[in-house]
Amino acid sequence: MTATPTAIKIDFVSDVSCPWCIIGLKALEQAADRLKDEVAVDLHFQPFELNPQMAPEGQDIGEHLHEKYGASPEQSQKNRESIAARGAELGFTFGMDKRSRIYNTFDAHRLLHWAQEHGLQRALKHALFTAYFTDGQDPSSHEVLVRVAGEVGLNPDAARELLASDRYATEVREREQFYQQQGIHSVPAIIINDRHLISGGQPVEVFVQALRQIAAQG
């Protein structure tokens, strides 16, 4: 008789403009797939804004990284190459030549909150990562958000109506504040069963080991 996989709840705190978040997500998903006979993952995406004060027009990436982290153009280029290599290992393409600006992501998080109600949150999350990191599109643009929502099976008219309102603004801000109060100040932050924290875009093997250990604890 085959044993029933152990249920594990994961809150994946992240931003759609965070390259290490898609790397972490892909690695986590591959680990979960590897352990599918042992572990049943219940995955929820939680909002985090890397740049909540970002202006509507966004900011040049190089300028932003220099202002925020003091990164030189050479350092930024090296980081981009490292990120692209990690993405390629996991089957994700970073179109570094297509992405030149950082944008505000609050409306994307409102849309993701709504998508969860329709069982399409993970599909939308992946589509938003692709739109920004692979295709260089603006994740603050309502037209981009409406189109991507439609591509994953959400109602485009309902998405447009939501974005034109302030629906879910309070809920998203409350979730953001909750995780900040829990000490989450960088992403991705992967919280397992409300008590175990894994930070950063870890390799697949790290997630495999952690999920297996936590499942063994019952």
C-alpha positions as a Markdown table, in Angstrom:
| # | Residue | x | y | z |
|---|---|---|---|---|
| 1 | Met | 0.0 | 0.0 | 0.0 |
| 2 | Thr | 1.4 | 3.4 | -1.0 |
| 3 | Ala | 1.8 | 5.9 | 1.8 |
| 4 | Thr | -0.2 | 9.2 | 1.5 |
| 5 | Pro | 2.1 | 12.2 | 0.8 |
| 6 | Thr | 2.5 | 14.5 | 3.8 |
| 7 | Ala | 0.7 | 17.8 | 3.3 |
| 8 | Ile | 2.9 | 20.9 | 3.6 |
| 9 | Lys | 1.7 | 24.5 | 3.5 |
| 10 | Ile | 4.1 | 27.0 | 1.9 |
| 11 | Asp | 3.7 | 30.8 | 1.9 |
| 12 | Phe | 6.0 | 32.1 | -0.8 |
| 13 | Val | 6.6 | 35.8 | 0.0 |
| 14 | Ser | 7.9 | 37.5 | -3.2 |
| 15 | Asp | 7.8 | 40.3 | -5.7 |
| 16 | Val | 7.2 | 39.9 | -9.5 |
| 17 | Ser | 10.2 | 42.3 | -10.1 |
| 18 | Cys | 12.6 | 40.1 | -8.0 |
| 19 | Pro | 14.8 | 37.9 | -10.2 |
| 20 | Trp | 15.8 | 35.6 | -7.3 |
| 21 | Cys | 12.1 | 35.0 | -6.6 |
| 22 | Ile | 11.5 | 33.3 | -9.9 |
| 23 | Ile | 14.8 | 31.3 | -9.4 |
| 24 | Gly | 13.6 | 30.3 | -5.9 |
| 25 | Leu | 10.1 | 29.4 | -7.2 |
| 26 | Lys | 11.4 | 27.2 | -10.0 |
| 27 | Ala | 13.8 | 25.4 | -7.7 |
| 28 | Leu | 11.0 | 24.9 | -5.1 |
| 29 | Glu | 8.6 | 23.6 | -7.7 |
| 30 | Gln | 11.2 | 21.2 | -9.1 |
| 31 | Ala | 12.0 | 20.0 | -5.5 |
| 32 | Ala | 8.3 | 19.5 | -4.9 |
| 33 | Asp | 7.9 | 17.5 | -8.1 |
| 34 | Arg | 10.9 | 15.3 | -7.2 |
| 35 | Leu | 9.2 | 14.6 | -3.8 |
| 36 | Lys | 5.6 | 14.3 | -5.1 |
| 37 | Asp | 5.2 | 10.8 | -3.7 |
| 38 | Glu | 6.3 | 12.0 | -0.3 |
| 39 | Val | 5.0 | 15.6 | 0.0 |
| 40 | Ala | 1.9 | 17.4 | -1.1 |
| 41 | Val | 2.6 | 21.1 | -1.3 |
| 42 | Asp | -0.1 | 23.7 | -0.7 |
| 43 | Leu | 1.5 | 26.8 | -2.2 |
| 44 | His | 0.3 | 30.4 | -1.5 |
| 45 | Phe | 1.9 | 33.5 | -2.9 |
| 46 | Gln | 2.2 | 36.5 | -0.5 |
| 47 | Pro | 2.9 | 40.1 | -1.5 |
| 48 | Phe | 6.1 | 41.9 | -1.0 |
| 49 | Glu | 7.1 | 45.2 | -2.8 |
| 50 | Leu | 10.8 | 45.7 | -3.3 |
| 51 | Asn | 10.1 | 49.3 | -4.3 |
| 52 | Pro | 6.8 | 50.5 | -2.9 |
| 53 | Gln | 7.6 | 54.1 | -3.5 |
| 54 | Met | 8.6 | 53.6 | -7.1 |
| 55 | Ala | 7.2 | 56.3 | -9.4 |
| 56 | Pro | 4.6 | 55.4 | -12.1 |
| 57 | Glu | 7.1 | 55.7 | -14.9 |
| 58 | Gly | 9.6 | 53.4 | -13.2 |
| 59 | Gln | 13.4 | 53.9 | -13.1 |
| 60 | Asp | 16.4 | 52.8 | -15.1 |
| 61 | Ile | 17.7 | 49.6 | -13.7 |
| 62 | Gly | 21.4 | 50.6 | -13.6 |
| 63 | Glu | 20.5 | 53.9 | -12.0 |
| 64 | His | 18.3 | 52.1 | -9.5 |
| 65 | Leu | 20.8 | 49.5 | -8.5 |
| 66 | His | 23.5 | 52.1 | -8.1 |
| 67 | Glu | 21.3 | 54.3 | -5.8 |
| 68 | Lys | 19.9 | 51.4 | -3.8 |
| 69 | Tyr | 23.0 | 49.1 | -3.5 |
| 70 | Gly | 25.9 | 51.2 | -4.7 |
| 71 | Ala | 26.4 | 48.7 | -7.5 |
| 72 | Ser | 28.8 | 49.7 | -10.3 |
| 73 | Pro | 27.9 | 48.9 | -13.9 |
| 74 | Glu | 30.5 | 46.1 | -13.8 |
| 75 | Gln | 29.0 | 44.6 | -10.7 |
| 76 | Ser | 25.5 | 44.9 | -12.1 |
| 77 | Gln | 26.5 | 43.1 | -15.3 |
| 78 | Lys | 28.2 | 40.3 | -13.4 |
| 79 | Asn | 25.1 | 39.9 | -11.3 |
| 80 | Arg | 22.9 | 39.8 | -14.4 |
| 81 | Glu | 25.1 | 37.1 | -15.9 |
| 82 | Ser | 24.9 | 35.0 | -12.7 |
| 83 | Ile | 21.1 | 35.4 | -12.5 |
| 84 | Ala | 20.7 | 34.5 | -16.2 |
| 85 | Ala | 22.9 | 31.4 | -15.7 |
| 86 | Arg | 20.9 | 30.2 | -12.7 |
| 87 | Gly | 17.6 | 30.8 | -14.5 |
| 88 | Ala | 18.8 | 28.8 | -17.5 |
| 89 | Glu | 19.7 | 25.8 | -15.2 |
| 90 | Leu | 16.1 | 25.8 | -14.0 |
| 91 | Gly | 14.5 | 26.3 | -17.4 |
| 92 | Phe | 13.7 | 30.0 | -17.2 |
| 93 | Thr | 14.9 | 32.6 | -19.7 |
| 94 | Phe | 16.0 | 36.0 | -18.6 |
| 95 | Gly | 15.8 | 38.4 | -21.5 |
| 96 | Met | 18.4 | 40.8 | -20.0 |
| 97 | Asp | 18.6 | 42.9 | -23.2 |
| 98 | Lys | 14.8 | 43.5 | -23.1 |
| 99 | Arg | 14.5 | 44.7 | -19.5 |
| 100 | Ser | 15.8 | 48.2 | -18.8 |
| 101 | Arg | 13.5 | 49.6 | -16.0 |
| 102 | Ile | 12.2 | 48.8 | -12.5 |
| 103 | Tyr | 8.5 | 49.4 | -11.9 |
| 104 | Asn | 5.9 | 49.6 | -9.2 |
| 105 | Thr | 4.2 | 46.2 | -8.6 |
| 106 | Phe | 1.3 | 47.0 | -6.3 |
| 107 | Asp | -1.4 | 46.4 | -8.9 |
| 108 | Ala | 0.2 | 43.1 | -9.9 |
| 109 | His | -0.1 | 42.0 | -6.3 |
| 110 | Arg | -3.8 | 43.0 | -6.2 |
| 111 | Leu | -4.4 | 41.0 | -9.4 |
| 112 | Leu | -2.6 | 38.0 | -7.8 |
| 113 | His | -4.8 | 38.2 | -4.7 |
| 114 | Trp | -7.8 | 38.0 | -7.0 |
| 115 | Ala | -6.4 | 35.2 | -9.0 |
| 116 | Gln | -6.1 | 33.0 | -5.9 |
| 117 | Glu | -9.9 | 33.1 | -5.6 |
| 118 | His | -10.1 | 31.5 | -9.1 |
| 119 | Gly | -7.3 | 28.9 | -8.5 |
| 120 | Leu | -5.1 | 30.7 | -11.0 |
| 121 | Gln | -2.6 | 32.4 | -8.7 |
| 122 | Arg | 0.4 | 30.2 | -9.6 |
| 123 | Ala | -0.3 | 30.5 | -13.3 |
| 124 | Leu | -0.6 | 34.3 | -13.1 |
| 125 | Lys | 2.6 | 34.5 | -11.0 |
| 126 | His | 4.6 | 32.6 | -13.6 |
| 127 | Ala | 3.1 | 34.6 | -16.4 |
| 128 | Leu | 4.0 | 37.9 | -14.7 |
| 129 | Phe | 7.6 | 36.7 | -14.2 |
| 130 | Thr | 7.8 | 35.8 | -17.9 |
| 131 | Ala | 6.2 | 39.1 | -19.0 |
| 132 | Tyr | 8.8 | 41.1 | -17.0 |
| 133 | Phe | 12.0 | 39.1 | -17.0 |
| 134 | Thr | 11.8 | 37.3 | -20.3 |
| 135 | Asp | 9.8 | 39.8 | -22.5 |
| 136 | Gly | 10.8 | 43.0 | -20.8 |
| 137 | Gln | 7.2 | 44.2 | -20.3 |
| 138 | Asp | 6.0 | 46.7 | -17.7 |
| 139 | Pro | 4.2 | 44.9 | -14.8 |
| 140 | Ser | 2.7 | 48.2 | -13.6 |
| 141 | Ser | 0.9 | 48.7 | -17.0 |
| 142 | His | -2.8 | 47.9 | -16.7 |
| 143 | Glu | -2.9 | 46.8 | -20.3 |
| 144 | Val | -0.1 | 44.3 | -19.7 |
| 145 | Leu | -1.7 | 43.0 | -16.6 |
| 146 | Val | -5.1 | 42.6 | -18.3 |
| 147 | Arg | -3.6 | 40.8 | -21.2 |
| 148 | Val | -1.5 | 38.5 | -19.0 |
| 149 | Ala | -4.6 | 37.8 | -16.8 |
| 150 | Gly | -6.6 | 36.8 | -19.9 |
| 151 | Glu | -3.7 | 34.5 | -21.1 |
| 152 | Val | -3.9 | 32.4 | -18.0 |
| 153 | Gly | -7.7 | 32.1 | -18.1 |
| 154 | Leu | -8.9 | 35.0 | -16.0 |
| 155 | Asn | -11.7 | 37.3 | -17.3 |
| 156 | Pro | -9.9 | 40.3 | -18.9 |
| 157 | Asp | -12.9 | 42.6 | -18.4 |
| 158 | Ala | -13.1 | 41.7 | -14.7 |
| 159 | Ala | -9.3 | 42.2 | -14.4 |
| 160 | Arg | -9.6 | 45.7 | -16.1 |
| 161 | Glu | -12.5 | 46.6 | -13.7 |
| 162 | Leu | -10.5 | 45.4 | -10.7 |
| 163 | Leu | -7.4 | 47.4 | -11.7 |
| 164 | Ala | -9.5 | 50.6 | -12.3 |
| 165 | Ser | -10.7 | 50.4 | -8.7 |
| 166 | Asp | -8.9 | 50.1 | -5.4 |
| 167 | Arg | -10.2 | 46.5 | -4.8 |
| 168 | Tyr | -7.9 | 44.4 | -2.6 |
| 169 | Ala | -5.6 | 47.3 | -1.9 |
| 170 | Thr | -6.3 | 47.0 | 1.9 |
| 171 | Glu | -5.9 | 43.3 | 1.9 |
| 172 | Val | -2.6 | 43.4 | 0.0 |
| 173 | Arg | -1.2 | 46.1 | 2.3 |
| 174 | Glu | -2.2 | 44.2 | 5.4 |
| 175 | Arg | -0.5 | 41.1 | 4.1 |
| 176 | Glu | 2.7 | 43.1 | 3.2 |
| 177 | Gln | 2.7 | 44.6 | 6.7 |
| 178 | Phe | 2.1 | 41.2 | 8.4 |
| 179 | Tyr | 5.2 | 39.7 | 6.8 |
| 180 | Gln | 7.3 | 42.8 | 7.5 |
| 181 | Gln | 6.3 | 42.6 | 11.1 |
| 182 | Gln | 7.4 | 38.9 | 11.1 |
| 183 | Gly | 10.9 | 40.1 | 10.1 |
| 184 | Ile | 10.7 | 39.5 | 6.4 |
| 185 | His | 12.8 | 42.3 | 4.8 |
| 186 | Ser | 14.1 | 40.5 | 1.7 |
| 187 | Val | 12.7 | 38.0 | -0.8 |
| 188 | Pro | 12.1 | 35.3 | -1.7 |
| 189 | Ala | 11.1 | 34.2 | 1.8 |
| 190 | Ile | 9.7 | 30.7 | 1.8 |
| 191 | Ile | 7.7 | 30.0 | 5.0 |
| 192 | Ile | 6.8 | 26.3 | 5.5 |
| 193 | Asn | 4.0 | 25.3 | 7.9 |
| 194 | Asp | 4.0 | 28.8 | 9.4 |
| 195 | Arg | 7.3 | 28.2 | 11.3 |
| 196 | His | 10.2 | 27.2 | 9.0 |
| 197 | Leu | 11.9 | 29.9 | 7.0 |
| 198 | Ile | 14.1 | 29.4 | 3.9 |
| 199 | Ser | 15.5 | 32.6 | 2.4 |
| 200 | Gly | 16.7 | 33.3 | -1.1 |
| 201 | Gly | 16.9 | 31.5 | -4.4 |
| 202 | Gln | 18.3 | 28.3 | -3.0 |
| 203 | Pro | 19.3 | 25.3 | -5.2 |
| 204 | Val | 16.8 | 22.5 | -5.8 |
| 205 | Glu | 18.7 | 20.2 | -3.4 |
| 206 | Val | 18.3 | 22.6 | -0.5 |
| 207 | Phe | 14.5 | 22.6 | -1.0 |
| 208 | Val | 14.5 | 18.8 | -1.4 |
| 209 | Gln | 16.3 | 18.3 | 1.9 |
| 210 | Ala | 14.2 | 20.9 | 3.8 |
| 211 | Leu | 10.8 | 19.5 | 2.6 |
| 212 | Arg | 11.9 | 16.0 | 3.3 |
| 213 | Gln | 13.0 | 16.9 | 6.9 |
| 214 | Ile | 9.9 | 18.9 | 7.6 |
| 215 | Ala | 7.6 | 16.1 | 6.2 |
| 216 | Ala | 9.4 | 13.6 | 8.4 |
| 217 | Gln | 8.5 | 15.7 | 11.5 |
| 218 | Gly | 4.9 | 15.2 | 10.6 |
